[in-house]
Amino acid sequence: MEGIPSARSRATRRKDERNGDMTDSIALTVGAERTERWAQALILAGFNIVSGEQTGEANLAIVDGTVGSGPADVPTLRIPAGEDPPPERVIALVAGKLEEIRREWFAAGVDPVTGMPGRESLFARVENEVELSARIMKPFAAAILDPDGIDSLAAGLGQEAANRALSEFAQFVRQRLRRVDGLGRWGSEEIALIMPATYPTQAMTVIARLQDHLAGSDLAPGRIRSFTAAVAAYPIDADSAGRLMELAEQRLADARRKGDGRIVMV
């Protein structure tokens, strides 16, 4: 089981390098006369238009329904070549198609905000690691990370801003992990990290290093500077997947009571 779905086929959003925001990327592979008109409207509606080599990174490709074909592994919205819907109709079709895609991903166990595994998928990974750990006689560690300030961000700038900040935070963590590590959304604000063949002290070192890196970063849009975290390990702390994650949640609650930026292992 992969720790994270592939960015191309699973992630619901891509980073717009122009402004650091997380936007939906749209590839237009229709006739030139329609491309320019629709592109302008989609940009004004907040979408990112990609072309050329970037089309494979799109969340959605708009193609001529009769003859067109979009990039491989990218969902398509087919509009018959003989039809010329107004820009506002195209925007509505795009928004509806993206929502349909996200519902499918969510049903498949993918969190639509981060593009990573959701709680059920991640717990299945924990159960697999318990079996593997018992077989190879090596421990593994689980950590739950709760970015500080998400509630304030949601209250001040809205839930969409909080979602973008959580997605940025999750990607920040993902980029600094091993390929074998698992990562996904665990709660409304929390992400969980699964570290195979890792002792508790090693896991604490990883989490502390993430904290240091985060303090020196410039995450958009919420400027998240710290997180609160808890670590638990199998079989040292718990004898089952359920007990392991329950213990990690209890430790996270304890850490939260002590203030932002705390990392708890016991």
C-alpha positions as a Markdown table, in Angstrom:
| # | Residue | x | y | z |
|---|---|---|---|---|
| 1 | Met | 0.0 | 0.0 | 0.0 |
| 2 | Glu | 1.5 | 3.3 | -1.0 |
| 3 | Gly | 2.1 | 5.9 | 1.7 |
| 4 | Ile | 0.6 | 8.7 | -0.5 |
| 5 | Pro | -1.3 | 8.6 | -3.9 |
| 6 | Ser | 0.6 | 9.8 | -6.9 |
| 7 | Ala | 0.5 | 13.6 | -7.3 |
| 8 | Arg | -0.7 | 13.3 | -10.9 |
| 9 | Ser | -3.7 | 11.1 | -10.5 |
| 10 | Arg | -4.7 | 11.8 | -6.9 |
| 11 | Ala | -3.9 | 15.3 | -5.7 |
| 12 | Thr | -6.9 | 17.6 | -5.9 |
| 13 | Arg | -4.9 | 20.8 | -6.2 |
| 14 | Arg | -1.6 | 22.0 | -7.6 |
| 15 | Lys | 0.6 | 24.8 | -6.5 |
| 16 | Asp | 0.4 | 27.9 | -8.5 |
| 17 | Glu | 4.0 | 29.1 | -8.5 |
| 18 | Arg | 3.0 | 32.7 | -9.3 |
| 19 | Asn | 1.3 | 33.4 | -6.0 |
| 20 | Gly | 2.0 | 30.4 | -3.8 |
| 21 | Asp | -1.7 | 29.5 | -3.6 |
| 22 | Met | -3.2 | 26.1 | -4.2 |
| 23 | Thr | -5.5 | 26.2 | -7.3 |
| 24 | Asp | -7.1 | 23.8 | -9.7 |
| 25 | Ser | -5.1 | 23.5 | -12.9 |
| 26 | Ile | -7.0 | 23.1 | -16.2 |
| 27 | Ala | -5.6 | 22.0 | -19.5 |
| 28 | Leu | -7.5 | 23.3 | -22.6 |
| 29 | Thr | -7.1 | 21.0 | -25.7 |
| 30 | Val | -9.9 | 22.5 | -27.7 |
| 31 | Gly | -10.0 | 24.6 | -30.8 |
| 32 | Ala | -7.9 | 27.8 | -30.6 |
| 33 | Glu | -10.9 | 30.1 | -31.0 |
| 34 | Arg | -12.5 | 28.7 | -27.9 |
| 35 | Thr | -9.4 | 28.3 | -25.9 |
| 36 | Glu | -8.6 | 31.9 | -25.5 |
| 37 | Arg | -12.1 | 32.9 | -24.6 |
| 38 | Trp | -12.6 | 30.2 | -22.0 |
| 39 | Ala | -9.0 | 30.5 | -20.6 |
| 40 | Gln | -9.7 | 34.2 | -19.8 |
| 41 | Ala | -12.9 | 33.3 | -18.0 |
| 42 | Leu | -11.4 | 30.4 | -16.1 |
| 43 | Ile | -8.5 | 32.5 | -14.9 |
| 44 | Leu | -10.8 | 35.2 | -13.7 |
| 45 | Ala | -12.8 | 32.5 | -11.8 |
| 46 | Gly | -9.6 | 31.5 | -10.0 |
| 47 | Phe | -8.4 | 28.5 | -12.1 |
| 48 | Asn | -4.8 | 28.0 | -13.3 |
| 49 | Ile | -4.5 | 27.3 | -17.0 |
| 50 | Val | -1.6 | 25.0 | -18.1 |
| 51 | Ser | -0.3 | 23.9 | -21.5 |
| 52 | Gly | 2.5 | 22.1 | -23.2 |
| 53 | Glu | 4.5 | 19.8 | -20.9 |
| 54 | Gln | 2.4 | 21.0 | -17.9 |
| 55 | Thr | -0.8 | 19.4 | -19.2 |
| 56 | Gly | 0.1 | 16.2 | -17.5 |
| 57 | Glu | 0.0 | 18.0 | -14.2 |
| 58 | Ala | -3.6 | 19.3 | -14.7 |
| 59 | Asn | -6.5 | 18.3 | -12.5 |
| 60 | Leu | -8.8 | 18.4 | -15.5 |
| 61 | Ala | -8.5 | 18.6 | -19.3 |
| 62 | Ile | -11.2 | 20.2 | -21.4 |
| 63 | Val | -11.3 | 18.4 | -24.8 |
| 64 | Asp | -13.4 | 18.4 | -28.0 |
| 65 | Gly | -15.8 | 15.6 | -27.3 |
| 66 | Thr | -15.8 | 14.2 | -30.8 |
| 67 | Val | -12.2 | 14.3 | -31.8 |
| 68 | Gly | -10.1 | 15.5 | -28.9 |
| 69 | Ser | -8.1 | 13.5 | -26.4 |
| 70 | Gly | -6.6 | 14.8 | -23.2 |
| 71 | Pro | -3.3 | 14.0 | -21.5 |
| 72 | Ala | -2.9 | 10.5 | -20.1 |
| 73 | Asp | -4.0 | 10.0 | -16.5 |
| 74 | Val | -5.9 | 13.3 | -16.4 |
| 75 | Pro | -9.7 | 13.3 | -16.0 |
| 76 | Thr | -11.4 | 14.9 | -19.0 |
| 77 | Leu | -14.5 | 17.1 | -19.6 |
| 78 | Arg | -15.7 | 16.6 | -23.1 |
| 79 | Ile | -17.5 | 19.4 | -24.9 |
| 80 | Pro | -18.7 | 18.5 | -28.4 |
| 81 | Ala | -16.8 | 20.4 | -31.1 |
| 82 | Gly | -20.1 | 21.7 | -32.5 |
| 83 | Glu | -21.1 | 23.3 | -29.3 |
| 84 | Asp | -19.9 | 26.7 | -28.1 |
| 85 | Pro | -21.2 | 27.2 | -24.5 |
| 86 | Pro | -20.7 | 30.7 | -23.0 |
| 87 | Pro | -17.7 | 31.0 | -20.5 |
| 88 | Glu | -20.0 | 31.0 | -17.5 |
| 89 | Arg | -21.4 | 27.7 | -18.5 |
| 90 | Val | -17.9 | 26.3 | -19.0 |
| 91 | Ile | -17.0 | 27.5 | -15.5 |
| 92 | Ala | -20.1 | 25.7 | -14.1 |
| 93 | Leu | -19.2 | 22.5 | -16.0 |
| 94 | Val | -15.6 | 22.6 | -14.8 |
| 95 | Ala | -16.7 | 23.2 | -11.1 |
| 96 | Gly | -19.2 | 20.4 | -11.3 |
| 97 | Lys | -16.7 | 17.9 | -12.8 |
| 98 | Leu | -14.0 | 18.7 | -10.3 |
| 99 | Glu | -16.5 | 18.2 | -7.4 |
| 100 | Glu | -17.5 | 14.8 | -9.0 |
| 101 | Ile | -13.8 | 13.8 | -9.1 |
| 102 | Arg | -13.3 | 14.8 | -5.5 |
| 103 | Arg | -16.3 | 12.8 | -4.4 |
| 104 | Glu | -14.8 | 9.8 | -6.2 |
| 105 | Trp | -11.5 | 10.3 | -4.5 |
| 106 | Phe | -13.1 | 10.7 | -1.1 |
| 107 | Ala | -15.0 | 7.4 | -1.6 |
| 108 | Ala | -11.8 | 5.7 | -2.6 |
| 109 | Gly | -10.2 | 6.8 | 0.7 |
| 110 | Val | -8.4 | 9.9 | -0.5 |
| 111 | Asp | -8.8 | 13.1 | 1.4 |
| 112 | Pro | -10.0 | 15.8 | -1.0 |
| 113 | Val | -8.1 | 18.7 | 0.8 |
| 114 | Thr | -4.6 | 17.2 | 0.9 |
| 115 | Gly | -4.9 | 14.6 | -1.9 |
| 116 | Met | -3.4 | 12.1 | 0.6 |
| 117 | Pro | -5.0 | 9.0 | 2.2 |
| 118 | Gly | -7.8 | 9.6 | 4.6 |
| 119 | Arg | -8.2 | 8.2 | 8.1 |
| 120 | Glu | -9.6 | 4.8 | 7.0 |
| 121 | Ser | -6.9 | 4.2 | 4.4 |
| 122 | Leu | -4.2 | 5.4 | 6.8 |
| 123 | Phe | -5.4 | 3.1 | 9.5 |
| 124 | Ala | -5.3 | 0.2 | 7.1 |
| 125 | Arg | -1.6 | 1.1 | 6.6 |
| 126 | Val | -1.1 | 1.0 | 10.3 |
| 127 | Glu | -2.6 | -2.5 | 10.5 |
| 128 | Asn | -0.3 | -3.7 | 7.7 |
| 129 | Glu | 2.7 | -2.2 | 9.5 |
| 130 | Val | 1.7 | -4.1 | 12.7 |
| 131 | Glu | 1.7 | -7.4 | 10.8 |
| 132 | Leu | 5.0 | -6.6 | 9.1 |
| 133 | Ser | 6.6 | -5.4 | 12.3 |
| 134 | Ala | 5.7 | -8.6 | 14.1 |
| 135 | Arg | 7.1 | -10.6 | 11.2 |
| 136 | Ile | 10.4 | -8.9 | 10.9 |
| 137 | Met | 10.7 | -8.2 | 14.6 |
| 138 | Lys | 11.4 | -4.5 | 14.2 |
| 139 | Pro | 9.4 | -1.7 | 15.7 |
| 140 | Phe | 7.6 | 1.1 | 13.8 |
| 141 | Ala | 6.5 | 4.5 | 14.9 |
| 142 | Ala | 3.3 | 6.6 | 14.4 |
| 143 | Ala | 3.1 | 10.3 | 14.9 |
| 144 | Ile | 0.1 | 12.7 | 14.8 |
| 145 | Leu | 0.9 | 16.3 | 13.8 |
| 146 | Asp | -1.4 | 19.2 | 14.5 |
| 147 | Pro | -0.4 | 22.4 | 12.9 |
| 148 | Asp | -0.7 | 25.3 | 15.3 |
| 149 | Gly | -3.0 | 28.2 | 14.5 |
| 150 | Ile | -5.4 | 26.5 | 12.0 |
| 151 | Asp | -8.5 | 27.4 | 14.1 |
| 152 | Ser | -7.5 | 31.1 | 14.2 |
| 153 | Leu | -6.8 | 31.0 | 10.5 |
| 154 | Ala | -10.3 | 29.6 | 9.8 |
| 155 | Ala | -11.9 | 32.2 | 12.1 |
| 156 | Gly | -10.0 | 35.1 | 10.5 |
| 157 | Leu | -9.7 | 34.2 | 6.8 |
| 158 | Gly | -12.3 | 31.4 | 6.4 |
| 159 | Gln | -12.3 | 27.6 | 6.0 |
| 160 | Glu | -10.9 | 27.7 | 2.5 |
| 161 | Ala | -7.8 | 29.5 | 3.7 |
| 162 | Ala | -7.4 | 27.0 | 6.5 |
| 163 | Asn | -7.8 | 24.1 | 4.0 |
| 164 | Arg | -5.0 | 25.6 | 1.9 |
| 165 | Ala | -2.8 | 26.0 | 4.9 |
| 166 | Leu | -3.4 | 22.4 | 5.9 |
| 167 | Ser | -2.6 | 21.2 | 2.4 |
| 168 | Glu | 0.6 | 23.2 | 2.3 |
| 169 | Phe | 1.6 | 21.8 | 5.6 |
| 170 | Ala | 1.0 | 18.2 | 4.5 |
| 171 | Gln | 3.0 | 18.7 | 1.4 |
| 172 | Phe | 5.8 | 20.3 | 3.4 |
| 173 | Val | 6.0 | 17.3 | 5.6 |
| 174 | Arg | 5.7 | 14.8 | 2.7 |
| 175 | Gln | 8.7 | 16.4 | 0.9 |
| 176 | Arg | 10.9 | 15.7 | 3.9 |
| 177 | Leu | 10.1 | 12.0 | 4.5 |
| 178 | Arg | 11.4 | 8.8 | 3.2 |
| 179 | Arg | 9.6 | 7.1 | 0.4 |
| 180 | Val | 8.7 | 4.2 | 2.7 |
| 181 | Asp | 6.9 | 6.5 | 5.2 |
| 182 | Gly | 3.2 | 6.9 | 5.1 |
| 183 | Leu | 1.3 | 10.2 | 5.5 |
| 184 | Gly | -2.3 | 11.1 | 5.5 |
| 185 | Arg | -5.1 | 13.1 | 7.0 |
| 186 | Trp | -6.1 | 11.8 | 10.4 |
| 187 | Gly | -8.6 | 14.4 | 11.7 |
| 188 | Ser | -10.1 | 17.8 | 11.0 |
| 189 | Glu | -6.7 | 19.4 | 11.4 |
| 190 | Glu | -4.3 | 16.6 | 12.1 |
| 191 | Ile | -2.1 | 14.5 | 9.8 |
| 192 | Ala | -0.6 | 11.2 | 10.8 |
| 193 | Leu | 2.9 | 9.9 | 9.9 |
| 194 | Ile | 3.8 | 6.2 | 9.8 |
| 195 | Met | 7.5 | 5.4 | 10.0 |
| 196 | Pro | 8.4 | 1.7 | 9.3 |
| 197 | Ala | 11.4 | 0.2 | 11.0 |
| 198 | Thr | 11.8 | 3.2 | 13.3 |
| 199 | Tyr | 12.4 | 3.3 | 17.0 |
| 200 | Pro | 10.7 | 6.0 | 19.2 |
| 201 | Thr | 13.8 | 8.0 | 19.7 |
| 202 | Gln | 14.5 | 8.0 | 15.9 |
| 203 | Ala | 10.9 | 9.2 | 15.3 |
| 204 | Met | 11.3 | 12.0 | 17.8 |
| 205 | Thr | 14.4 | 13.1 | 15.9 |
| 206 | Val | 12.5 | 13.1 | 12.7 |
| 207 | Ile | 9.7 | 15.2 | 14.2 |
| 208 | Ala | 12.0 | 17.6 | 15.9 |
| 209 | Arg | 13.8 | 18.1 | 12.6 |
| 210 | Leu | 10.5 | 18.8 | 10.8 |
| 211 | Gln | 9.7 | 21.4 | 13.5 |
| 212 | Asp | 13.1 | 23.1 | 13.0 |
| 213 | His | 12.6 | 23.2 | 9.2 |
| 214 | Leu | 9.1 | 24.6 | 9.5 |
| 215 | Ala | 10.2 | 27.4 | 11.8 |
| 216 | Gly | 12.5 | 28.6 | 9.0 |
| 217 | Ser | 10.0 | 28.2 | 6.2 |
| 218 | Asp | 7.4 | 30.6 | 4.7 |
| 219 | Leu | 4.3 | 28.6 | 4.1 |
| 220 | Ala | 1.4 | 30.3 | 2.3 |
| 221 | Pro | -1.2 | 31.4 | 3.0 |
| 222 | Gly | -1.3 | 30.9 | 6.8 |
| 223 | Arg | 2.4 | 31.3 | 7.7 |
| 224 | Ile | 2.2 | 28.2 | 9.9 |
| 225 | Arg | 5.3 | 28.2 | 12.0 |
| 226 | Ser | 4.9 | 25.3 | 14.4 |
| 227 | Phe | 3.0 | 22.2 | 15.1 |
| 228 | Thr | 2.1 | 20.1 | 18.1 |
| 229 | Ala | 2.8 | 16.4 | 17.9 |
| 230 | Ala | 2.7 | 13.0 | 19.6 |
| 231 | Val | 4.6 | 9.8 | 18.9 |
| 232 | Ala | 3.8 | 6.2 | 19.8 |
| 233 | Ala | 5.5 | 3.0 | 18.7 |
| 234 | Tyr | 4.6 | -0.6 | 18.1 |
| 235 | Pro | 5.2 | -2.9 | 20.0 |
| 236 | Ile | 6.9 | -0.8 | 22.6 |
| 237 | Asp | 3.8 | 1.3 | 23.5 |
| 238 | Ala | 0.9 | -0.8 | 22.2 |
| 239 | Asp | 0.1 | -4.3 | 21.0 |
| 240 | Ser | -2.4 | -3.4 | 18.3 |
| 241 | Ala | -3.1 | -0.8 | 15.6 |
| 242 | Gly | -6.1 | 0.5 | 17.4 |
| 243 | Arg | -4.4 | 0.9 | 20.7 |
| 244 | Leu | -1.4 | 2.5 | 19.0 |
| 245 | Met | -3.3 | 5.3 | 17.4 |
| 246 | Glu | -5.5 | 5.8 | 20.4 |
| 247 | Leu | -2.4 | 6.3 | 22.5 |
| 248 | Ala | -1.0 | 8.8 | 20.0 |
| 249 | Glu | -4.3 | 10.7 | 20.1 |
| 250 | Gln | -4.2 | 10.8 | 24.0 |
| 251 | Arg | -0.6 | 12.0 | 23.9 |
| 252 | Leu | -1.5 | 14.7 | 21.4 |
| 253 | Ala | -4.3 | 15.9 | 23.7 |
| 254 | Asp | -1.8 | 16.1 | 26.5 |
| 255 | Ala | 0.6 | 18.0 | 24.4 |
| 256 | Arg | -2.1 | 20.4 | 23.3 |
| 257 | Arg | -2.8 | 21.3 | 27.0 |
| 258 | Lys | 0.8 | 22.2 | 27.5 |
| 259 | Gly | 0.8 | 24.7 | 24.6 |
| 260 | Asp | 1.8 | 25.1 | 21.0 |
| 261 | Gly | 4.9 | 23.5 | 19.5 |
| 262 | Arg | 5.1 | 20.6 | 22.0 |
| 263 | Ile | 6.3 | 17.1 | 20.9 |
| 264 | Val | 5.3 | 14.3 | 23.3 |
| 265 | Met | 6.4 | 10.7 | 23.3 |
| 266 | Val | 5.4 | 9.5 | 26.8 |
